[in-house]
Amino acid sequence: MIKHRLRPVFRLGIRVLVIAILAGGIQIATSTAASADPTASTWLKLRTCESSNRYGINTGNGYYGAYQFDLPTWRSVGGTGRPDQASPAEQDYRALYLYRMRGWQPWECAGMLALRSDGDARSKRIPTYAESAYIGGNGTPASGKPAWPGVVYAYGDCAPSLKTFQLRMNAFGYAFDGTGCYYDKTKQAVLDLQRANAINDSGRLGPKTWDAAWNGQPPR
């Protein structure tokens, strides 16, 4: 995180990055500056370089997690505990928070990758969890949640809107395939979300739980 020395994990990330480049999977530089926050693909490039995209990494060198926070930097943006022990969604949120405070400056890899700052860099605007939720996925910064479909879903239901909900929950580390069917894994995600947001933990996906998936506290 701090630009003093090349860390072992940094060198590992560079090797992975080179392999990805040879395979045609990752571009070294962004083509244009983003109009809002950096895109999900830009964050992926950063994580790949910093940590080989491993959220739980702790090599014992004083830098932790996907974004290789040191503890003072992590705490400066409100993080608690150790970064590598935080959920992917929490690490993504703190990374966006840091970016809005200091731009790309804290990350060695940002310079190596020639990442460009945009309008939110150093804006000092504290993000919401809804604003950072796109980072771990493949989308672009979200402008808002999709409208509630008007149906309260329960165990055994299948619907396109359930697929939308499942894919949204992937931002919090659930790894849904997006089947659109409400079974055990979906029910657990609903319960986790309800408990994190003080919603009656009925296990049914209603309007309050739907809204919390985009605008509430992360479930874990």
Beta strands, then each sheet from edge to edge (+ up, - down):
end
